[in-house]
Amino acid sequence: MRKFIFIGLAIILCSSCQEQEKRYTQQSQEIETAKTLVKNYNERTYDSSLYADTSKTRYNSVEQSMSPLKAIAYHQANDTIFESRGFLLKDQEYEMVVTDDGETWVNCWLDWKGIIKESNQEVMVPIHLTYQFKEGKIVREIGIWDNSAVMLAVQKMQADKNMAAVEKGI
């Protein structure tokens, strides 16, 4: 009987000493991939090879998703209204978590700054990005931010242009 108790205790002791899988970290290859995406965005050098072919990207939407190439086209179209734009290097936060279901996600909290081309108005927007990874590739990207500051700046620029045209016509 003692033998069984000692064997049971030995099994419990050995199993409790096994290294547990990391479920949260701030240093991983997936985080480095997310940082590369941020760097590429700032440099306007987009790279779809970091994404799986079937990856889906959603920005401020629950239903509409884009392929990696459509997401790049989205950024390039938005680039046309900015003199400069990009994520600030200060106060960037990254974390990787492994969910109970075994999914790997990287979360990023970043501050974004843009200068509207025609008005030189500066706009600052806090942004949350999250990436799901499988086999080292991004299979899902979700971006959430309040775009109202950019929209208001663009509307003001257009209103100023319209007013100038009206005044010119008088």
N, C-alpha and C positions, 0 to 999 in steps of 0.2 A: 504494500500500500504506500509506504514511504517512497518507494522507487517511482511510482506513478505521480506522486505529488511533486517530487523533484524534477521529473521529466516535464510535467505540466508547467512548472515554474520556469524551467530552462527555455521551453518553447515561448512562453509569454515574454521572457526577458530578451530573447533573440529577436522576436518579431517587433518588440518596441524599440529596439536599437537600429532597425533598418531605416535608412535615410528616406525621408518623405519627399515626394515630388514637390518642387516649388510651385506654388499656386499664385504667388504674387512676387513681382520683382520690378526693379527700375533699371535693370541691365540685362539685355538679351539681344539676340540677332534680330528679332522682330522689331524691337525698339529702334535698332540701328537702321532698319529698312524704313521705318516711319520717319526718322530724322533725314534720311536720304530723300524721301518724297518732299519734305518741307524745304530742304536745300534746293532740290530741282525746281520746285514751284517758285522760290525766290529768284532763281536764275533763269526762269522761263525755259528750262530744258526738261521737257516732259518725257517720261520713260514708261511705256506700258509693259515692259518686260518684268516689272516688279509685281504685276497682277497676274492671276490665273486667267486663262482665256474666257472663262465663264463668270468672271468677277462682276458684281453688281455694285454700282455706286449710287448713293442717294444723298442729295443735299437738300436740307430743309423740306423733305418730303417723306411721306409714309408709303406712297404708292408708286411714284415715278422713279425708275432706276435707269442708270446709264451703263453702257459697256465702258471699259477703260478708254477706248478711242473716242467715244462720245464725251467722256469726262474731260479729256484733253481738249477737245474742240470747245467745250463749255468754258474752260479757263481761257483759251485763246480768244474767244469772242468777248469775254469780260475784260481781258487785258486792253482792249482798244479804247476804253474810256479813262484809263489811268495813265498819268505821267510816270508814276512809280507806284509799286505796291509790293507787299510781302509780309511775311511773318517776322515779328520782332525777335531778336535773338535772346532778349532779356526775359527772364521768368517763364521759360518754357518748362512744362511738366509732362513727363511721360511715365506710363506704368503699363506693365503687362500682367494680365490675369488669366488663369486657366479656370474655366467654370466647372461646376459639378458635372456637367455633361461632357467635359473634356475639350471644350472649344477654347481656342487661344485668341485673345483679344488684346490689342494695344490701344490705350486711350491717350489722347493728347489734349492738353489745354494750352492754347496759344493766343497771343494778341496779334492782330493783323492791322496794318496801317496802309492806307492808300491815299494818293494825291490825285484828285480829279483833274484831267488834262486841261480843260478849257477854263476852269475857275481857280485852279490851284488850291482848292479847298481840301483840307486834311480830314480824313475820316479814320476813326479807330474802332475796331470791332473785336470783342473777345469771341473766340471760336473753340468749339469742341469737335474733335475728329476721333473716330474710333474705327479700327481696322480688325477684321477677323482674318486669321491666317490658317492655312492648311498646307502642310508640306513646304513651308518657307515662302509661299505666295499669298498675296492678298486675294481673298475670295469675296470679301464684302467690305465696303467703305461707307460710313455714315458721317455726314458733316452737319452740325447744327450751329446756327448763329442768327443773330437778329440783323437782317439786311436793311432795316429801315433808315439808318444813318446814310448809307450809300444811296438809297432811293431818293431820300430828301435832298441830298446834295445834287444828284443828277436832275431832279425836278426843278430845283432852284436855278441850275445852270441853263436849262431849257427855257424857263420863264424869263430869265434875264436876256437870253438870245431873242425871244419873241418880243419882249419889250423894246429892245434895241431896234428890231426890224420895224415895229410900229412907229417908234419915234423917228426913224429914218424916213418913213413914208409920209410923215406929217409935214 
